[in-house]
Amino acid sequence: MSALDRNRLWSRLSTAVAAHPEPLPTPLMVVDLDAFDANADDLARRAGGTPIRVASKSLRVPDLIARALAHPGFEGVLAYTVAEALWLAQAAISDDIVVAYPSVDRGAIARLVASPAATARITLMVDAVEHLDLIDAVRGSGPASAQVRVALDIDAGLHLPGRTHLGPKRSPLLDLDAVLALAREVVARPGFRLVGAMTYEGQVAGMADDIPGQRARSFAVRRVKAASVSQLAHRRARIVAALRGLTRLEFWNAGGSGSMETSAADPVVTEVTAGSGLLVPTLFDHYRSFVPRPAAFFGLPVTRRPGPGIVTVHGGGLVASGAAGPDRLPTPWAPAGLSLTALEGAGEVQTPLTGEVADRLRIGDLVWFRHAKSGELFEHTPTAHLLAGDALVGTATTYRGHGLAF
C-alpha cells in the first residue's frame, strides 16, 4: 500500500471508531471485511478450481473461519490441535476437519475416539508408528469399533546433495521407503483408516521472494522455490503411485497462501491450504505471486509526546513467533511515516514511535499497526471488530473470547 492509501486507511479507521456509540478499549483489533473477502476471492482464483482448506491457526476467530468457508472454492478446515478440531465440529463450523500436526494430547484423543460423530469428521495427522501406538493406548484394550481417520505428513523440503535439506523440519518421512513402511502399518492395524496425505512446502509457501532492497536474496529464494516445485512434483508422483497398491486416498493436501498456483498445478494435489492470505500479515507483503490486501489491524492510543518527532502509544509488544528478529515485530502502519525505535522496539506497556508525522498526532489519537503473523494477533483479545466500508458493523468472538486456548 502506498503512503496515500495508508493515510486513507487511518482516516477510515479513525472515523469508524469515532462514530461508534461507545468508547472501545485498546488494543483495538479490527478486521476489514472488504479486504478479507477480496483476498478470499483472489485465493480462489489463484487455486484455479482446486478446493482450498482453511488454516484455522491463521484466523483463530470462528466467525471468520465460517466466513471463509462460505466463499466459493473453500472446503474444510485445517486445524492445529485435536481439542480445537473437536470444538469446531461441535460448533458446526465444519464437518471436514484435518488436524495439521501429530498430537499427543491424550485427553482430546480420548474424546475423539469415544465419539463416532467426531471420528467421522476429524482426520488426525501422523508421521511415526509411535503416534498410532499412543492412539491405541488411549483407546485401550476394548474393540476398536470407530475407525480413526489418519493422514500421513510427508516431508516436502528441498533435498540437495550432501544430505542438505531446505524447508520446514517437520516430518521424518523423507523418502518413499519410509512413507510406504508407515502406510503399511496404518493399513494393517485394526481401528485405523488411511485417508490422506499432506506435503507442506514451507520453503515455497512461506518465504517472501520479492523483497525491496534485497535483490540477491529474492533471486536466491525464487531459485529455491523453482527447484522445490520441480523436485516435489516428481516425489509426489512416485509416492502416490506406490500408495495405490495399498489404499485409495481421499485427499492430498499441499501448499499455503504463498504457493497457491504451483501447489494446485500438481496433478497429485487434490486440495490446497490458505489462511494467512485472508488477513495478510506483514510477513506476506513481498510475494511475486499476489498483491497483498492487509485485512487485520490493531489500534493503540497516543498517550505521550516526549519531544519533537516522537510520540508514545500505550502497549504494542505483540511480537510474532519464529526466529527472533525485526521482521517479527508489529509494524506501525497508519498513518504512514512512523517507525519503531531501535532501542525500545515494541514494548509491553508502551511503544515510542518516531517520524515527522508524529508532530501531527494528538494525545488520544489511534495509531494502527499490523501484526507480523496471521492469527496470532487474536490471542491478545476476546473480540475482533468488523469493518465494512467506513463503519464498524459488528464484532466476532475470538477463541480467547470463547474461553479457549489451543
Buried (B, 14 or more C-beta within 10 A) or exposed (E): BEEEEBBBBBEBBBEBBEEEEEEBEBBBBBBBBEBBBBBBEBBBEBBEEBBBBBBBBBBBBBBBBBBBBEBEBBBBBBBBBBBBBBBBBEEEBBEBBBBBBBBEBEEBBBBBBEBEEBBEBBBBBBBBEEBBEBBBEBBEEEEBEBBBBBBBBBBBBBBEEEEEEBBBEBBEBBEBEBBBEBBBBBEEBEBBBBBBBBBBBBBBBBBBBBBEEBEEEBEEBBEBBEBBBEBBBEBBEEBBEBBEEBBEBBBBBBBBBBBBBBBBBBEBBBBBBBBBBBBBBBBBBBBEBBEBBBBBBBBBBBBEBEEEEBBBBBBBBBBBEEEEEEBBBBBBBBBBBBEBEEEBBBBEEBBBBBBEBBEEBEEEBBBBBBBBBBBBBBEBBBBBBBBBEEEBEEBBBBBBBEEBEB
